[in-house]
Amino acid sequence: MIHIIWLILVILTLFAFLVGYLKFVSSLLVVVLLLTTFIKGQLVIDYFMGLKEVTFKYRFIPTLWLVLILFFIGVAYYLPLK
């Protein structure tokens, strides 16, 4: 199972790399990249940090941190430059 999770992480990372390398940047794609980053982070939290089988209160803290960081990155991207 862990090999499948690792393969998903690699595929999502390659997708993000190719989007940046090929300069396919749009507002919708930024949302997609933030969503894939959330999925990658949640997979790391669940499987590589070993928090999949623990109670919700222990999984909540790293998930909340991940959501806040991605939220602030999204806000920073959509703020207009002066």
N, C-alpha and C positions, 0 to 999 in steps of 0.2 A: 504494500500500500504506500509506503513512504517513497518508493521509486516513482510511483504515479504522481504523487504530490510534487516531488522534485521536478518531474518532467513538465507539469503544468506551470510551475514557477519559471522554468527556463523559457517555455513558449511565451508566456506573458511578458517576460523581460525582453525577449527578442522582438516581440511586437512593439513594445514601447521604444526600443532602440531604433527599429526601422522607421517608425513614425517620426522620430527626431532627426534621424539621419537623412531621410528623404524630404524633410521639412513639410510634412502634411499637417499643418497646424490650422485648426478651426475651433470655434467655441464648442461645438459638439464633440470634437475629438478630445479636447481637454477634459470634458466630463467623462468620456469613455476611459481616458488614461487614469483619471483619479479613481474611477470605479475599479479598474483592473489593479491599481495599486492597493486599494482597500482589500480586494480579494486576495492578493498576494500576502499582504500583511496579516490577514485573518488566517490564512493557511499556515503561515509561520507561527503565529500565536497558538493555533490549535495543535499542530503536529510536531513542530520542531522545538517549541517551548514546553510541550507536553501538557497543555492546559485543556485538551479536548474532553477529558474525563473528570475534571474538577467541577466544583459548584460554580454557579453563575457569578457570585461575587468576586471570585478570583480571576475570572475571564473578563469581567467588566472593566477593570482598570486598564489593562493594555488595549482593549478595544476602544474605550473612551479616548485614550491618548491618541490612537490611530485616527479616529474620526475627527478629533480636534485639529490635529496637524494637517490632515487633508482638507478640512474646512478652511483653515487659514491660508493654505496654499491656493485653494480655489478663489477665495476672496481677494488675495493679492493679485492673482492673474486677471480677475475681472474688474479691478479698480482702474479707473481711467488715469492715465499719466498726464501730468500738467506741465 
